Amino acid sequence: MDHFLYRDGVLHAEDVAIPEIAAAVGTPFYVYSTATLERHFKLFDEALAGTDHLVCFAIKSNSNLAVLRVLGNLGAGMDVVSGGEYLRAKAAGVPGDRIVFSGVGKTRDEIRMVLQGGIRQFNVESEPELRAISEIASELGLSAPIALRVNPDVDAKTHEKIATGKSENKFGIPIAKARAVYAEAAALPGIAVVGVDVHIGSQLTELAPFEAAFTKVRELTLALRADGHAITRLDLGGGLGIPYERSNSAPPLPVEYAGVIKSVLGDLGCEIEIEPGRLISGNAGIMVSSVIWVKEGEGRDFLILDAAMNDLVRPSMYGAHHDIIPVIEPAPGTEGQPFDIVGPVCETGDTFAKARVMPPVGQGDLVAFRSAGAYGAVMSSEYNSRPLIPEVLVNGDQFAVIRARPSFEEMLGRDSIPEWL
């Protein structure tokens, strides 16, 4: 469920009409619903009721400070994968003891900054990283809490570019090596072993891969405890998918996902951490664009929008589907026609959909891309010297710009020309 609904024939974000926002900020733009963000966080939090747990939002899915503040105010932790994301979490008011630092390429500068600023744990992905954390923590006179991210070699049955739990993926330490690496960690100065971490991928639509991975984590936890390690925390990553195509069957619900966690791991007495991103922010946001031209082609027609692949790259990068709907609701029984829906960037890859059946729309009409709140604005760029588009947050009948569109002068001003030119 989300809070983007037609009301009196006009698409609204909660109680705000989308055309009202478009008139204020121009198109294209992203708009997020506070009520949807809150609802989706609470679905996970309530699903794990009765267990010691922390829901850590995966910042990589949507890193806007206002979005992070909404979730942080509810008690969310944050899963970060860079020093910049760590600073964003702190700037949003989330304390270090609710921040988990993941990622395969943590630099020494990032490790030092995070140790000095406070961190819940490092999810360690390699032996060299473990040794670097030990060295830096020892220099600072600190103890670094760590969980080793293990790679369970489980097929998440998702897109190859977002699968992370197979043996050929770059993530984690092979689970067969885990006991040896934990033994090394326990012997290193400045290291406090607290748990086990696993994350097998994103946009999972079945529970079986989670169950397979969690079962391997369970077996490893029991073995590590037999080796003398005090494993008190299990970080199970994120990855639960969302229904990008409303006509398809819905992925499992958070309560069903939590049921697998409890049935496989509930008797171990561990605190559970999860790191959902997409399911919290994905359906909490839409991207709104205007039709520039309706173009008749040879054997196909095109809707040319003012949004482009630099604003929403998922269709170009992953072949991803987003439902695209008119902001003004078509009358019942209105017949549609197929269009290729494209942007103005000078690449054929700047295509959002092919032969998508749309109701009649014309020049200047508004369309909305559903389920664009995750991996939309965070992956945008200024390709073709197109300014980043605004982000807007709605709360009831209020809305505010939470990232402004830069002017061309601001965009050009970030470059500098050497004196010799």
PyMOL commands that set and color helices and strands:
alter all, ss='L'
color gray80, all
select helices_A, chain A and resi 18-25+34-47+59-61+65-73+83-91+96-98+108-117+127-140+160-162+175-187+208-226+254-268+278-284+314-318+377-379+383-385+408-413
alter helices_A, ss='H'
color red, helices_A
select strands_A, chain A and resi 4-7+10-13+16-17+29-33+53-58+77-80+99-101+121-124+144-151+173-174+191-197+233-235+271-274+285-296+301-305+324-326+337-342+351-358+366-369+391-395+398-403
alter strands_A, ss='S'
color yellow, strands_A
deselect
rebuild
show_as cartoon
